[in-house]
Amino acid sequence: MSFKLPELPYAYEALAPYMSRETLEYHHDKHHKAYVDNGNKLLEGSGLEGKSLEEIVKGSFGKNAGLFNNAGQHYNHLHFWKWMKPNGGGDKLPAKLAAKIDSDLGSLAKMKEDFTQAGVTQFGSGWAWLAVKDGKLIVTKTANGENPLVHGATPILGCDVWEHSYYIDYRNRRPDYLKAFLDHLVNWEYVEELFAAATK
């Protein structure tokens, strides 16, 4: 399969003031497009042509760094755009997901605290994650384009903490960006959808 840049599921200004049109234009149209273009070039002759994106990510991890970085970031961003929506975030979660967060992570407030901490303490570029591993929810973080797929888990929510994701809007205030993401942007229905698929 070749990689393809998706359309954003909302208008460029739909997430303002928490994520600006300028950020989305740079992040989607330039950064994500570069991962797609470079990934397609690196996929040729890799032996992973025709595989699903998840298989390419897992198959290139530790073996083909260039392909892995671009395929991993393409996977992460395909979901990242859907993990956000206008008037998202907050504490109104689908019931099953809310109950699982309470039982595995203590409470939604604790999960948000741990998720923010994961994002703030990720040195340099990377991601903060809520993932399903062995049937349980975990909060974790990864460097660069890595994601929980390559560590035996299924990501159901991720926040991009590369500087290009927030620097235009928040400068060096990464904690404020993570708070805005959780309080105003998360598409909990999409998280629930991925959670349901991961726990079938």
C-alpha positions in Angstrom: 0.0 0.0 0.0 1.2 3.5 -0.6 0.8 6.2 1.9 -1.7 9.0 1.3 -2.2 12.3 3.0 -5.7 12.5 4.4 -7.9 15.5 4.3 -8.3 17.1 7.8 -11.7 16.0 9.2 -12.5 19.7 10.0 -11.7 23.2 8.7 -8.3 24.6 9.4 -9.7 27.1 11.8 -12.1 24.7 13.6 -9.8 24.0 16.5 -9.0 27.6 17.4 -8.1 29.1 19.8 -6.5 25.9 21.1 -4.8 25.0 17.9 -4.5 27.7 15.2 -5.1 27.6 11.5 -1.4 28.4 11.0 -0.3 25.4 13.2 -2.6 23.0 11.3 -1.5 24.3 7.9 2.2 23.7 8.8 1.6 20.5 10.7 -0.7 18.8 8.2 0.2 20.3 4.9 4.0 20.4 5.4 5.1 18.0 8.2 2.6 15.2 7.6 2.9 15.5 3.8 6.7 15.1 4.2 6.2 11.9 6.1 3.9 10.6 3.4 6.2 11.6 0.5 9.4 10.3 2.2 7.7 7.1 3.4 6.5 6.3 -0.1 10.0 6.6 -1.5 11.5 4.5 1.3 8.8 1.9 0.9 10.0 1.0 -2.6 12.3 -2.0 -2.4 11.9 -2.4 1.3 10.2 -5.8 1.0 7.2 -4.4 2.9 5.2 -3.1 -0.1 1.7 -4.3 -0.1 1.6 -4.7 3.7 -0.9 -2.8 5.9 0.4 0.4 7.5 0.5 -1.4 10.9 2.6 -4.2 9.4 5.0 -1.7 7.8 5.4 0.1 11.1 6.1 -3.1 13.0 8.1 -4.7 10.2 10.5 -1.7 9.8 11.1 -1.1 13.6 14.7 -1.7 14.4 15.5 -2.8 10.8 14.9 0.2 8.5 15.1 3.4 10.5 14.2 5.8 7.7 11.1 3.9 6.6 10.1 3.3 10.3 10.4 7.0 11.2 8.2 8.1 8.3 5.7 5.2 8.4 5.4 5.6 12.2 4.7 9.3 12.0 2.2 8.7 9.2 0.4 6.2 11.4 0.5 8.6 14.4 -0.8 11.6 12.4 -3.6 9.7 10.6 -5.0 9.1 14.1 -3.9 12.5 15.6 -6.2 14.5 13.3 -9.1 12.2 14.3 -8.2 12.4 18.0 -9.2 16.0 17.9 -12.5 17.7 17.2 -14.0 21.2 17.7 -15.5 21.5 21.2 -13.9 18.2 22.3 -12.1 17.3 25.5 -13.6 17.6 28.9 -15.0 14.9 31.2 -18.0 13.6 29.2 -16.7 10.2 28.1 -18.6 7.2 26.7 -19.5 5.0 29.6 -17.5 1.9 28.9 -14.3 3.9 28.3 -14.9 6.0 31.5 -15.4 2.8 33.6 -12.2 1.2 32.2 -10.2 4.4 32.9 -11.5 4.4 36.5 -10.7 0.7 37.0 -7.2 0.6 35.3 -5.9 4.1 36.0 -7.7 5.3 39.1 -9.8 8.1 37.6 -10.1 10.4 34.6 -8.4 13.1 36.6 -5.5 10.8 37.4 -5.3 9.6 33.8 -5.1 13.2 32.6 -2.4 14.0 35.1 -0.3 11.0 34.1 -0.9 11.7 30.4 0.2 15.3 30.8 3.2 14.2 32.9 4.2 11.7 30.1 4.0 14.5 27.5 5.9 17.1 29.6 8.7 14.7 30.6 9.2 13.3 27.1 12.7 14.8 26.4 12.9 16.3 22.9 10.4 15.1 20.3 7.8 12.4 20.8 4.3 11.4 21.9 2.2 10.9 25.0 -0.2 7.9 24.8 -3.2 6.1 26.3 -2.9 2.5 25.1 -4.3 -1.0 25.6 -1.8 -3.6 26.6 -2.8 -7.1 27.7 -6.4 -6.0 28.0 -5.5 -3.1 30.4 -5.2 0.7 29.8 -1.7 2.2 30.3 -0.3 5.7 29.9 3.1 5.8 28.3 5.4 8.0 26.1 7.7 7.4 23.2 10.5 9.2 21.5 10.3 10.6 17.9 7.9 8.6 15.7 7.7 5.5 17.9 4.3 4.4 19.1 2.9 1.7 21.4 2.4 -0.7 18.4 6.0 -1.6 18.5 5.9 -2.3 22.2 3.0 -4.8 22.1 0.2 -2.3 22.8 -2.5 -0.6 20.8 -2.7 3.2 21.0 -6.2 4.6 21.5 -5.1 8.3 22.2 -1.9 10.1 21.4 -0.7 13.7 21.7 2.1 14.9 19.5 4.7 16.8 21.6 7.1 17.6 18.8 7.6 21.3 18.8 6.0 21.8 15.4 2.7 20.7 17.0 2.5 23.5 19.5 5.3 26.1 19.2 3.3 28.6 17.0 0.5 28.7 19.6 2.2 28.0 22.9 5.9 28.7 22.3 7.7 26.7 25.0 4.6 26.1 27.2 4.2 22.4 26.5 2.1 21.8 29.7 -0.4 24.4 28.6 -0.7 22.7 25.2 -1.3 19.3 26.8 -4.0 20.8 29.1 -5.7 22.4 26.1 -5.6 19.2 24.2 -7.2 17.2 27.0 -9.7 19.9 28.1 -10.8 21.2 24.7 -9.8 19.0 21.8 -9.9 15.3 22.5 -12.5 13.4 20.4 -13.5 10.9 23.1 -15.9 9.1 20.7 -13.0 8.2 18.4 -10.9 7.1 21.4 -13.9 4.9 22.4 -14.1 3.4 18.9 -10.4 2.4 19.0 -10.8 1.1 22.6 -13.7 -1.1 21.5 -11.7 -2.5 18.6 -8.6 -3.1 20.8 -10.6 -5.0 23.4 -12.8 -7.1 21.2 
